[in-house]
C-alpha cells in the first residue's frame, strides 16, 4: 500500500491496449517497409519469409509459387531458424495430393494443420512431421485478385495460430503482393516503352535499306550478350534501349548514301560517320534518354581507337557501346545489304573472331559467340557471297 498522501501509479487502460496492439502493428509496418526496398521479387519473398517468422515467433516459413493451370506449387523462397534449414532444391507438389493446401489457395482462407489433432489430414501431417515440425499455418498471397504464392509458416510447437497472428501475417503478405503488383506494372510499362522505341526505330530505318526489324534484332542480341557478361539488369536494360536507337542518327543522312549499291566514296563515308553524333543530338534534349546519349554516340568506336566519332579506345568506350558494336557488326554481316549478300554463319563468326582485340572488345566477342552457339544460328538455305565487309559497316 502506498504511503499516506501518495497516490498509486495510474496505468490507463488505453496505454495497455496500445501496447498490446500498436507494437504488433508497428512490427508489420517496419517489415513491410523492408519489402519495398527490394527490386528482385525472389529476394523480397525471402525477406518476407524471415519477417513472417519473426512476426509470430515461428521456426520456419516457405513461400511457394502457385501454378493454377498445373494445379501445383513449387518452392520459391524460404527461411528457417537453426537448427532447421531449407533444402535449396525447388520441389513441386500437386494440389490433388494435399487437399488442405488446395483449400487455402482456391478458397482464399487460412488453414492451420496440427499433427497432434485426430482429424488432421494424413498427407499434410506426414509432410509437416517429415520437415521436423508439429504445426503449420497456410494462406495464399494474391496478386491482382489471383493466387500468386502459398505462404507456409511452421513451428515445432503444437500451436493453433491465433486470429491476431493470422491477421498480421496476412497483412504483411498483402504488402508483399503490392510489391509484386508494382513489379508487374513496371514490366508492362517497360514492354510498352520498349515496343514504342522499337516502332520509332523501325520507322526511322524505313528510309534505310535494312529490314524494319533490324534494330529490334540487335537489341535482343545485345540483351543476350549482357546476360552472358552478367551485366546488372538495370544496365542491361539501358544497353538494349541503346541498341534500339544506336542508328537513329541515320535519319539525318541522305538516302542516296544510305541506299547506295556499292562502296562509299571518302566524302560519302565522312557524311555517313556523322550519324552517331546526329543520334546523340536527337536524344540529348529528352531527359529520359540522358543515359543513352553516350551509348549511341560511341556505338561505332573501335577497341583499338580507330573508330568514330571520337577515336575512343578500350575501356574509354562505354561497355554498352562495346556490346552494341559487336552485336551490330554480327547482325550486319548475317543479313543482306543492297550491295552484297549476307555472309554464311561460319564466315561471320570467323570475321568477328579475327577482329577481336582490334575492332571489338575480346570479352564482348566471347560473350557474343557463346550466345550465337547457344542459339544455334543457321543459314543453310541462304545464298551468300564470300566477300566480308569491314565489320559493322
Secondary structure, 3 states (H helix, E strand, C coil): CCCCCCCCCCCCHHHHHHHHHHHHHHHHHHHHHHHCCCCCHHHHHHHHHHHHHHHHCCCEEEEEEEECCCCEEEEEEEEECCCCCCCCCCCEEEHHHCHHHHHHHHCCCCEEEECCCCCCCHHHHHHHHHCCCCEEEEEEEEECCEEEEEEEEEECCCCCCCHHHHHHHHHHHHHHHHHHHHHHHHHHHHHHHHHHHHHHHHHHHCCCCCCCCHHHHHHHHHHHHHHHCCCCHHHHHHHHHHHHHCCHHHHHCCHHHHCCCCCCCHHHHHHHCCHHHHHHHHHHCCHHHHHHHHHHHCCCCCCCCCCCCCCCCHHHCCHHHHHHHHHHHHHHHCCCECCECCCCHHHHHHHHHHCECCCECHHHHHHHHHHHHHHCCCCCCCCCCCCCCCCCC
